Amino acid sequence: MIYALPFSIIDTNGVVKKFFKRYCITPEVLSFIDWPEQIHNLKVKLKQGSEDLMYLQQESEVEIWHEVIEEIERFAVDKDPFILSTNLDKILCKYLYEKA
């Protein structure tokens, strides 16, 4: 059985994000919100998922990271979505840790 989330819950997430982006004093902190969404969107694109699964992001900073480019090249050969997801998550954690 599939349960749909009420629109108000989904919309609340967008409202909080807009508020945070508008009033965040330190722009670098925004990467803690944007990078995970960008990694998620990249996974959806590479796995040819539906655009309905993607976050609204204007740009993707993570796609130019050296490690991410290497992982995309590896996925083009191996075609293993589990390894792709795991390695992209590890790369994301590394960058978030360095940023913190």
Wavefront OBJ file of the C-alpha trace (Angstrom):
o trace
v 0.000 0.000 0.000
v 1.373 3.431 -0.947
v 0.660 6.444 1.220
v 0.888 9.952 -0.177
v 2.237 12.722 2.002
v -0.099 15.642 2.466
v 0.866 18.645 0.348
v 1.326 20.773 3.461
v 4.219 18.597 4.667
v 5.986 18.757 1.315
v 5.346 22.495 1.003
v 6.622 23.139 4.530
v 10.010 21.754 3.532
v 10.183 24.282 0.686
v 9.142 27.157 2.936
v 11.780 26.346 5.539
v 14.454 26.039 2.860
v 13.505 29.401 1.311
v 13.583 31.039 4.745
v 16.975 29.531 5.532
v 18.441 30.590 2.171
v 17.169 34.125 2.631
v 18.367 34.695 6.190
v 21.460 32.503 6.463
v 24.325 34.803 7.438
v 27.072 32.403 6.348
v 26.592 31.393 2.695
v 28.984 28.447 3.095
v 26.458 26.821 5.416
v 23.999 26.575 2.524
v 26.156 23.813 1.049
v 24.969 21.564 3.896
v 21.497 21.797 2.341
v 22.374 22.028 -1.337
v 25.053 19.355 -1.719
v 22.948 16.397 -0.493
v 20.120 17.479 -2.811
v 22.550 17.844 -5.714
v 24.003 14.372 -5.070
v 20.475 12.966 -4.916
v 19.591 14.622 -8.240
v 22.764 13.272 -9.831
v 21.879 9.737 -8.698
v 18.380 10.101 -10.140
v 19.781 11.324 -13.473
v 22.415 8.594 -13.729
v 19.896 5.885 -12.862
v 17.447 7.420 -15.357
v 14.828 8.042 -12.704
v 11.768 10.219 -12.986
v 12.157 13.987 -12.714
v 9.430 13.855 -10.061
v 12.061 12.409 -7.719
v 14.414 15.357 -8.103
v 14.837 18.381 -5.866
v 14.521 21.822 -7.408
v 18.113 22.937 -7.869
v 19.260 25.698 -10.203
v 22.818 24.432 -10.530
v 24.936 21.484 -9.525
v 28.238 22.276 -7.908
v 28.948 18.630 -7.084
v 29.105 17.492 -10.714
v 32.480 19.211 -11.178
v 34.138 17.598 -8.162
v 37.030 15.411 -9.321
v 35.904 12.375 -7.305
v 32.336 12.641 -8.611
v 33.560 12.762 -12.215
v 35.630 9.621 -11.589
v 32.616 7.891 -10.049
v 30.422 8.789 -13.039
v 33.080 7.336 -15.365
v 33.232 4.167 -13.255
v 29.425 3.863 -13.325
v 29.454 4.169 -17.130
v 31.531 0.976 -17.204
v 30.268 -1.027 -14.199
v 26.565 -0.035 -14.272
v 26.171 -0.969 -10.601
v 23.690 1.459 -8.973
v 24.490 0.282 -5.434
v 28.192 1.033 -5.797
v 27.352 4.372 -7.436
v 25.084 5.431 -4.563
v 27.487 4.264 -1.891
v 30.519 5.954 -3.417
v 28.673 9.218 -4.089
v 27.494 9.229 -0.462
v 31.079 8.680 0.725
v 32.276 11.569 -1.451
v 29.509 13.788 -0.087
v 30.428 12.916 3.507
v 34.072 13.759 2.787
v 33.195 17.194 1.418
v 30.734 17.946 4.226
v 33.332 16.930 6.809
v 35.961 19.154 5.179
v 33.502 22.068 5.033
v 32.563 21.670 8.700
l 1 2 3 4 5 6 7 8 9 10 11 12 13 14 15 16 17 18 19 20 21 22 23 24 25 26 27 28 29 30 31 32 33 34 35 36 37 38 39 40 41 42 43 44 45 46 47 48 49 50 51 52 53 54 55 56 57 58 59 60 61 62 63 64 65 66 67 68 69 70 71 72 73 74 75 76 77 78 79 80 81 82 83 84 85 86 87 88 89 90 91 92 93 94 95 96 97 98 99 100
